Amino acid sequence: MNRKRALVSDAFKAKKRRNDTERFGAGDDGGEPADMKSTLENLMTLFPRKLFNDALPPIVLKHQLYSVHNDKTLVDKEVNKLQESGELLMFQLGFDSEAFGLVFASDYKTKVLAGEEGKATQATVEKFLEKVVSSCTDLSFSKDKMLREFLFTDSEITQLVKSGVLTVRDAGSWWLSIPNSGKFTKYFIQGRKAVLGMVKKSKYNEVLRVDLEERRTTSHVKFPMKYHVHDIVGAELVESIPTTSGTLLRSADS
């Protein structure tokens, strides 16, 4: 398999879990309801705001929640509740069909409005945030829906694409998007590849989680190591094996 394709395109496809392994950080043992909002808030503290000059809202990928809570169905259910309540927004990040970014709606609106201040597109973007983002849980929008349901003109849609709150999905439809998030995607993929390389270069293609998290970042790793560990565990790019010394992370390709 082409290595680059495996890292990027296949990274988010669920791998078959081995019977003798488990993910670290299970947060829903004992049957207690998971506090997904608190988990999101904790993961978002790992987001490197300064790296993006505090211009981006904190972003967590949905599968990172799977590294904390074992029950995927429960995670999806709780995330849906937060979306339906208007607290959380979900984005298709573009580099993989299974890559979904999560952002608190209040953070998204704050950063978008700050970036639009004084621009010709400001009024249209404010209208979009009020009429669409505040009341809709869709990840994408058709031209018909934008024109007929939300009453935007073709010219206004063009302004929304220019501002970055919409990005082209295909002819006549657009994804909801995070303005200026291209650098996030670049650094994220680059860092994931580097951290997976650290695991594969370790003896027996495995390393203790605590040791990996404490490693100093390299020039290829812009995010905190813990951010990437939640990524590779949640995306099942590594197996998590409990040992007396702590959780052992083993390359899923080994």
C-alpha positions in Angstrom: 0.0 0.0 0.0 1.2 3.5 -0.8 2.6 4.8 2.5 1.3 8.4 2.0 -2.2 7.2 1.1 -2.2 5.0 4.2 -1.3 7.9 6.4 -3.8 10.4 5.0 -6.6 8.7 3.2 -6.9 5.5 5.2 -6.0 7.0 8.6 -9.6 7.6 9.6 -11.0 4.3 8.4 -11.7 2.0 11.3 -9.2 -0.8 11.8 -10.4 -4.1 13.2 -9.7 -4.1 16.9 -7.8 -7.0 18.4 -9.5 -8.9 21.2 -6.5 -8.5 23.5 -6.1 -4.8 23.2 -8.0 -1.7 24.4 -7.7 2.0 24.1 -6.3 4.1 26.9 -8.3 6.6 28.8 -11.6 4.8 28.8 -13.9 7.4 30.3 -17.3 5.6 30.4 -16.6 2.6 32.6 -19.2 1.8 35.2 -22.2 2.8 33.0 -22.0 6.5 33.9 -23.1 8.9 31.2 -20.1 10.5 29.5 -19.7 14.3 29.9 -18.7 14.9 26.3 -18.6 18.7 26.7 -16.0 18.4 29.4 -14.0 16.0 27.3 -14.1 18.4 24.4 -13.1 21.3 26.6 -10.1 19.3 28.0 -9.0 18.2 24.5 -9.3 21.8 23.2 -6.8 23.0 25.9 -4.2 21.1 23.8 -5.0 23.1 20.7 -2.0 25.5 20.1 -3.8 28.9 19.7 -0.5 30.8 19.4 0.6 28.8 16.5 -2.2 30.4 14.5 -1.9 33.8 16.1 -5.2 33.0 17.9 -7.0 33.4 14.7 -8.6 30.0 14.7 -11.1 28.5 17.1 -9.9 25.5 19.0 -10.4 22.4 16.8 -10.8 18.8 18.0 -11.3 15.9 15.6 -14.3 13.7 16.5 -12.3 10.5 16.5 -10.0 12.0 19.2 -13.0 11.5 21.6 -12.8 7.8 20.9 -9.4 7.8 22.6 -11.1 8.9 25.8 -14.4 7.1 25.6 -14.5 3.5 24.3 -18.2 3.6 23.2 -18.3 5.1 19.8 -22.1 5.0 19.7 -22.2 7.0 22.9 -19.7 9.5 21.6 -21.7 10.0 18.4 -25.0 10.3 20.3 -23.6 12.9 22.8 -21.9 14.9 20.0 -25.3 15.0 18.1 -27.0 16.3 21.2 -24.4 19.2 21.4 -24.9 19.9 17.8 -28.7 19.9 18.1 -28.5 22.3 21.1 -26.5 24.7 19.0 -23.4 24.5 21.2 -21.2 22.5 18.8 -20.4 22.7 15.1 -19.1 19.9 12.9 -16.9 20.3 9.8 -15.8 18.0 7.0 -12.1 18.9 7.0 -11.5 18.0 3.4 -8.4 15.8 3.4 -10.4 12.6 4.2 -14.1 11.7 4.1 -13.9 10.5 7.7 -12.2 13.6 9.1 -14.7 15.6 11.1 -13.6 18.7 13.0 -15.5 19.8 16.1 -15.6 23.5 17.2 -17.8 25.2 19.8 -20.2 27.5 18.0 -19.4 30.4 20.3 -15.7 30.1 19.5 -16.4 29.8 15.8 -18.6 32.9 15.6 -16.1 35.0 17.7 -13.2 34.1 15.4 -15.1 34.5 12.2 -16.5 37.9 13.2 -13.1 39.1 14.3 -11.7 38.2 10.9 -14.5 39.9 9.1 -14.3 43.3 10.9 -14.2 46.1 8.4 -14.4 43.9 5.4 -16.9 44.3 2.5 -18.2 40.8 3.3 -18.9 41.4 6.9 -22.7 42.0 6.7 -23.2 38.9 4.6 -21.2 36.8 6.9 -23.1 38.1 10.0 -26.3 37.2 8.2 -25.0 33.7 7.5 -24.0 33.2 11.2 -27.4 34.3 12.4 -29.6 32.6 9.9 -27.7 29.4 9.1 -25.0 28.6 11.7 -27.3 29.4 14.7 -30.1 27.1 13.5 -28.7 24.4 11.2 -26.7 21.2 11.9 -25.9 20.5 8.3 -22.3 20.0 7.2 -23.0 21.2 3.7 -25.6 23.2 1.8 -27.1 23.0 -1.7 -27.6 26.0 -3.9 -31.4 25.5 -3.7 -31.4 25.5 0.1 -29.2 28.6 0.2 -31.4 30.5 -2.2 -34.9 29.3 -1.2 -34.7 28.4 2.5 -32.0 30.9 3.7 -32.8 33.5 1.1 -29.2 34.3 0.0 -28.4 35.7 -3.4 -25.8 34.3 -5.8 -23.7 37.3 -5.0 -23.9 36.7 -1.3 -23.0 33.1 -1.7 -19.9 34.2 -3.6 -19.0 36.5 -0.7 -19.4 33.6 1.8 -17.0 31.5 -0.2 -14.6 34.4 -0.4 -14.7 34.9 3.3 -14.0 31.2 3.9 -17.2 30.2 5.8 -18.2 28.1 2.8 -15.9 26.0 0.6 -16.9 24.3 -2.7 -18.1 20.7 -2.3 -19.1 20.2 -5.9 -21.1 22.0 -8.5 -24.0 23.7 -6.7 -23.1 22.8 -3.1 -20.8 23.9 -0.4 -19.3 22.7 2.9 -19.5 24.7 6.1 -15.8 25.6 6.7 -13.4 27.3 9.1 -11.7 30.3 7.6 -7.9 30.1 7.3 -7.8 26.5 8.4 -5.5 25.3 5.7 -2.4 25.7 7.9 -4.1 23.6 10.6 -4.6 20.8 8.1 -1.1 20.9 6.9 0.5 20.9 10.4 -1.9 18.2 11.6 -1.1 15.7 8.8 2.6 16.5 9.0 2.6 16.0 12.8 0.7 12.8 12.6 3.1 11.3 10.1 6.1 12.3 12.4 4.5 10.9 15.6 3.6 7.6 13.9 7.2 7.5 12.7 8.4 7.7 16.3 6.3 4.7 17.2 7.5 2.7 14.2 11.2 3.5 14.9 10.9 2.4 18.5 12.0 -1.1 19.5 9.4 -3.7 18.4 7.4 -0.8 16.9 6.0 0.0 20.3 6.4 2.6 23.0 4.8 3.4 26.3 2.2 6.1 26.0 3.7 8.2 28.8 7.1 8.1 27.1 5.7 9.2 23.8 3.7 12.0 25.4 6.8 13.3 27.1 9.0 13.4 24.1 10.1 16.8 22.9 8.5 17.9 19.7 10.5 18.2 16.5 10.2 20.8 13.7 7.7 18.5 12.1 5.4 18.4 15.2 3.8 21.7 15.8 1.0 20.5 18.1 1.5 19.1 21.6 2.3 15.4 21.6 -0.8 14.6 23.6 -2.9 16.1 20.8 -1.4 13.7 18.3 -1.6 10.8 20.7 -5.3 11.3 21.0 -5.4 11.4 17.2 -3.5 8.2 16.5 -5.3 6.2 19.2 -8.8 7.5 18.3 -8.1 6.8 14.6 -6.8 3.3 15.5 -3.5 3.9 13.9 -1.9 2.3 17.0 -3.1 -0.5 19.3 -3.3 0.4 23.0 -2.1 -2.5 25.3 -2.4 -2.3 29.1 0.8 -3.3 30.9 2.1 -3.1 34.4 4.3 -0.2 33.3 1.4 1.7 31.7 -0.3 1.7 28.3 1.8 0.5 25.5 1.2 1.9 22.0 2.0 -0.4 19.2 2.0 0.4 15.5 -1.2 -1.0 13.9 0.9 -1.8 10.8 3.4 -4.0 12.6 
